[in-house]
Amino acid sequence: MIDYGIGVFFAALTIPEVVLPPLVVAAVVGVAGAAAGGLWRRRRAAVGVTP
């Protein structure tokens, strides 16, 4: 049963409709987080707070 589950899991990884949406979401979240972090650091530097 475990072998079947592992086989289904790896088979699902070859289907673009299953794999691509989570990768797109992860990329969007990563870019948004990087942008927000940059703005946060810039705002703290403008106020004069040092890390």
KOLGU-4560 file (N, C-alpha, C; in nm, 3 decimals, padded with zeros to 5 digits):
<recs>
<n_xx: 00.083 n_yy: -00.120 n_zz: 00.000 ca_xx: 00.000 ca_yy: 00.000 ca_zz: 00.000 c_xx: 00.087 c_yy: 00.125 c_zz: 00.000 mol: A seq: 1 type: MET>
<n_xx: 00.195 n_yy: 00.123 n_zz: 00.077 ca_xx: 00.285 ca_yy: 00.238 ca_zz: 00.080 c_xx: 00.351 c_yy: 00.257 c_zz: -00.055 mol: A seq: 2 type: ILE>
<n_xx: 00.389 n_yy: 00.146 n_zz: -00.119 ca_xx: 00.450 ca_yy: 00.154 ca_zz: -00.252 c_xx: 00.355 c_yy: 00.218 c_zz: -00.352 mol: A seq: 3 type: ASP>
<n_xx: 00.227 n_yy: 00.183 n_zz: -00.343 ca_xx: 00.127 ca_yy: 00.242 ca_zz: -00.432 c_xx: 00.116 c_yy: 00.392 c_zz: -00.408 mol: A seq: 4 type: TYR>
<n_xx: 00.112 n_yy: 00.433 n_zz: -00.282 ca_xx: 00.103 ca_yy: 00.575 ca_zz: -00.249 c_xx: 00.223 c_yy: 00.653 c_zz: -00.299 mol: A seq: 5 type: GLY>
<n_xx: 00.341 n_yy: 00.597 n_zz: -00.283 ca_xx: 00.463 ca_yy: 00.663 ca_zz: -00.332 c_xx: 00.460 c_yy: 00.672 c_zz: -00.484 mol: A seq: 6 type: ILE>
<n_xx: 00.415 n_yy: 00.568 n_zz: -00.548 ca_xx: 00.404 ca_yy: 00.569 ca_zz: -00.694 c_xx: 00.307 c_yy: 00.675 c_zz: -00.743 mol: A seq: 7 type: GLY>
<n_xx: 00.193 n_yy: 00.687 n_zz: -00.678 ca_xx: 00.094 ca_yy: 00.789 ca_zz: -00.715 c_xx: 00.151 c_yy: 00.928 c_zz: -00.691 mol: A seq: 8 type: VAL>
<n_xx: 00.221 n_yy: 00.947 n_zz: -00.581 ca_xx: 00.281 ca_yy: 01.077 ca_zz: -00.550 c_xx: 00.378 c_yy: 01.119 c_zz: -00.659 mol: A seq: 9 type: PHE>
<n_xx: 00.470 n_yy: 01.030 n_zz: -00.696 ca_xx: 00.568 ca_yy: 01.065 ca_zz: -00.799 c_xx: 00.503 c_yy: 01.078 c_zz: -00.936 mol: A seq: 10 type: PHE>
<n_xx: 00.398 n_yy: 01.002 n_zz: -00.962 ca_xx: 00.326 ca_yy: 01.018 ca_zz: -01.089 c_xx: 00.259 c_yy: 01.154 c_zz: -01.095 mol: A seq: 11 type: ALA>
<n_xx: 00.207 n_yy: 01.200 n_zz: -00.982 ca_xx: 00.141 ca_yy: 01.331 ca_zz: -00.978 c_xx: 00.241 c_yy: 01.444 c_zz: -01.002 mol: A seq: 12 type: ALA>
<n_xx: 00.366 n_yy: 01.422 n_zz: -00.964 ca_xx: 00.468 ca_yy: 01.526 ca_zz: -00.985 c_xx: 00.499 c_yy: 01.547 c_zz: -01.133 mol: A seq: 13 type: LEU>
<n_xx: 00.463 n_yy: 01.452 n_zz: -01.217 ca_xx: 00.488 ca_yy: 01.466 ca_zz: -01.360 c_xx: 00.373 c_yy: 01.535 c_zz: -01.433 mol: A seq: 14 type: THR>
<n_xx: 00.265 n_yy: 01.568 n_zz: -01.363 ca_xx: 00.150 ca_yy: 01.633 ca_zz: -01.425 c_xx: 00.163 c_yy: 01.784 c_zz: -01.403 mol: A seq: 15 type: ILE>
<n_xx: 00.180 n_yy: 01.861 n_zz: -01.509 ca_xx: 00.201 ca_yy: 02.006 ca_zz: -01.494 c_xx: 00.086 c_yy: 02.077 c_zz: -01.423 mol: A seq: 16 type: PRO>
<n_xx: -00.037 n_yy: 02.031 n_zz: -01.443 ca_xx: -00.152 ca_yy: 02.096 ca_zz: -01.378 c_xx: -00.147 c_yy: 02.082 c_zz: -01.227 mol: A seq: 17 type: GLU>
<n_xx: -00.076 n_yy: 01.982 n_zz: -01.178 ca_xx: -00.065 ca_yy: 01.960 ca_zz: -01.034 c_xx: 00.056 c_yy: 02.033 c_zz: -00.977 mol: A seq: 18 type: VAL>
<n_xx: 00.164 n_yy: 02.039 n_zz: -01.053 ca_xx: 00.290 ca_yy: 02.091 ca_zz: -01.002 c_xx: 00.300 c_yy: 02.242 c_zz: -01.017 mol: A seq: 19 type: VAL>
<n_xx: 00.256 n_yy: 02.297 n_zz: -01.129 ca_xx: 00.280 ca_yy: 02.438 ca_zz: -01.157 c_xx: 00.204 c_yy: 02.536 c_zz: -01.066 mol: A seq: 20 type: LEU>
<n_xx: 00.078 n_yy: 02.517 n_zz: -01.033 ca_xx: 00.011 ca_yy: 02.616 ca_zz: -00.948 c_xx: 00.079 c_yy: 02.640 c_zz: -00.813 mol: A seq: 21 type: PRO>
<n_xx: 00.123 n_yy: 02.537 n_zz: -00.739 ca_xx: 00.192 ca_yy: 02.567 ca_zz: -00.613 c_xx: 00.324 c_yy: 02.641 c_zz: -00.635 mol: A seq: 22 type: PRO>
<n_xx: 00.394 n_yy: 02.611 n_zz: -00.745 ca_xx: 00.518 ca_yy: 02.683 ca_zz: -00.774 c_xx: 00.491 c_yy: 02.829 c_zz: -00.805 mol: A seq: 23 type: LEU>
<n_xx: 00.384 n_yy: 02.856 n_zz: -00.878 ca_xx: 00.348 ca_yy: 02.995 ca_zz: -00.909 c_xx: 00.312 c_yy: 03.069 c_zz: -00.781 mol: A seq: 24 type: VAL>
<n_xx: 00.234 n_yy: 03.006 n_zz: -00.695 ca_xx: 00.197 ca_yy: 03.069 ca_zz: -00.567 c_xx: 00.321 c_yy: 03.095 c_zz: -00.483 mol: A seq: 25 type: VAL>
<n_xx: 00.412 n_yy: 03.000 n_zz: -00.478 ca_xx: 00.535 ca_yy: 03.019 ca_zz: -00.400 c_xx: 00.618 c_yy: 03.133 c_zz: -00.456 mol: A seq: 26 type: ALA>
<n_xx: 00.626 n_yy: 03.144 n_zz: -00.587 ca_xx: 00.702 ca_yy: 03.253 ca_zz: -00.649 c_xx: 00.640 c_yy: 03.388 c_zz: -00.618 mol: A seq: 27 type: ALA>
<n_xx: 00.508 n_yy: 03.397 n_zz: -00.627 ca_xx: 00.439 ca_yy: 03.523 ca_zz: -00.599 c_xx: 00.457 c_yy: 03.562 c_zz: -00.453 mol: A seq: 28 type: VAL>
<n_xx: 00.444 n_yy: 03.468 n_zz: -00.363 ca_xx: 00.463 ca_yy: 03.497 ca_zz: -00.221 c_xx: 00.607 c_yy: 03.539 c_zz: -00.193 mol: A seq: 29 type: VAL>
<n_xx: 00.702 n_yy: 03.474 n_zz: -00.256 ca_xx: 00.842 ca_yy: 03.509 ca_zz: -00.237 c_xx: 00.873 c_yy: 03.649 c_zz: -00.286 mol: A seq: 30 type: GLY>
<n_xx: 00.823 n_yy: 03.685 n_zz: -00.403 ca_xx: 00.846 ca_yy: 03.820 ca_zz: -00.458 c_xx: 00.778 c_yy: 03.924 c_zz: -00.370 mol: A seq: 31 type: VAL>
<n_xx: 00.656 n_yy: 03.897 n_zz: -00.328 ca_xx: 00.585 ca_yy: 03.993 ca_zz: -00.243 c_xx: 00.656 c_yy: 04.009 c_zz: -00.108 mol: A seq: 32 type: ALA>
<n_xx: 00.705 n_yy: 03.901 n_zz: -00.053 ca_xx: 00.777 ca_yy: 03.908 ca_zz: 00.075 c_xx: 00.907 c_yy: 03.984 c_zz: 00.061 mol: A seq: 33 type: GLY>
<n_xx: 00.979 n_yy: 03.963 n_zz: -00.048 ca_xx: 01.104 ca_yy: 04.036 ca_zz: -00.069 c_xx: 01.077 c_yy: 04.185 c_zz: -00.086 mol: A seq: 34 type: ALA>
<n_xx: 00.973 n_yy: 04.219 n_zz: -00.160 ca_xx: 00.939 ca_yy: 04.360 ca_zz: -00.180 c_xx: 00.897 c_yy: 04.425 c_zz: -00.047 mol: A seq: 35 type: ALA>
<n_xx: 00.814 n_yy: 04.355 n_zz: 00.029 ca_xx: 00.769 ca_yy: 04.409 ca_zz: 00.157 c_xx: 00.887 c_yy: 04.423 c_zz: 00.253 mol: A seq: 36 type: ALA>
<n_xx: 00.977 n_yy: 04.326 n_zz: 00.254 ca_xx: 01.095 ca_yy: 04.335 ca_zz: 00.340 c_xx: 01.183 c_yy: 04.452 c_zz: 00.302 mol: A seq: 37 type: GLY>
<n_xx: 01.200 n_yy: 04.475 n_zz: 00.173 ca_xx: 01.280 ca_yy: 04.590 ca_zz: 00.128 c_xx: 01.217 c_yy: 04.722 c_zz: 00.168 mol: A seq: 38 type: GLY>
<n_xx: 01.087 n_yy: 04.731 n_zz: 00.152 ca_xx: 01.018 ca_yy: 04.854 ca_zz: 00.194 c_xx: 01.028 c_yy: 04.874 c_zz: 00.345 mol: A seq: 39 type: LEU>
<n_xx: 01.015 n_yy: 04.766 n_zz: 00.421 ca_xx: 01.023 ca_yy: 04.774 ca_zz: 00.566 c_xx: 01.162 c_yy: 04.822 c_zz: 00.610 mol: A seq: 40 type: TRP>
<n_xx: 01.267 n_yy: 04.765 n_zz: 00.550 ca_xx: 01.403 ca_yy: 04.808 ca_zz: 00.584 c_xx: 01.426 c_yy: 04.953 c_zz: 00.545 mol: A seq: 41 type: ARG>
<n_xx: 01.376 n_yy: 04.992 n_zz: 00.429 ca_xx: 01.396 ca_yy: 05.131 ca_zz: 00.384 c_xx: 01.323 c_yy: 05.228 c_zz: 00.476 mol: A seq: 42 type: ARG>
<n_xx: 01.203 n_yy: 05.190 n_zz: 00.521 ca_xx: 01.126 ca_yy: 05.276 ca_zz: 00.610 c_xx: 01.195 c_yy: 05.288 c_zz: 00.747 mol: A seq: 43 type: ARG>
<n_xx: 01.248 n_yy: 05.175 n_zz: 00.798 ca_xx: 01.318 ca_yy: 05.178 ca_zz: 00.926 c_xx: 01.446 c_yy: 05.261 c_zz: 00.916 mol: A seq: 44 type: ARG>
<n_xx: 01.514 n_yy: 05.253 n_zz: 00.802 ca_xx: 01.637 ca_yy: 05.332 ca_zz: 00.783 c_xx: 01.603 c_yy: 05.481 c_zz: 00.776 mol: A seq: 45 type: ALA>
<n_xx: 01.490 n_yy: 05.516 n_zz: 00.717 ca_xx: 01.450 ca_yy: 05.656 ca_zz: 00.706 c_xx: 01.418 c_yy: 05.714 c_zz: 00.843 mol: A seq: 46 type: ALA>
<n_xx: 01.365 n_yy: 05.632 n_zz: 00.930 ca_xx: 01.331 ca_yy: 05.677 ca_zz: 01.066 c_xx: 01.455 c_yy: 05.685 c_zz: 01.153 mol: A seq: 47 type: VAL>
<n_xx: 01.556 n_yy: 05.607 n_zz: 01.117 ca_xx: 01.680 ca_yy: 05.610 ca_zz: 01.194 c_xx: 01.698 c_yy: 05.493 c_zz: 01.287 mol: A seq: 48 type: GLY>
<n_xx: 01.617 n_yy: 05.391 n_zz: 01.270 ca_xx: 01.629 ca_yy: 05.271 ca_zz: 01.352 c_xx: 01.729 c_yy: 05.178 c_zz: 01.284 mol: A seq: 49 type: VAL>
<n_xx: 01.832 n_yy: 05.140 n_zz: 01.355 ca_xx: 01.932 ca_yy: 05.049 ca_zz: 01.298 c_xx: 01.906 c_yy: 04.907 c_zz: 01.345 mol: A seq: 50 type: THR>
<n_xx: 01.930 n_yy: 04.810 n_zz: 01.259 ca_xx: 01.903 ca_yy: 04.671 ca_zz: 01.299 c_xx: 02.004 c_yy: 04.618 c_zz: 01.399 mol: A seq: 51 type: PRO>
</recs>
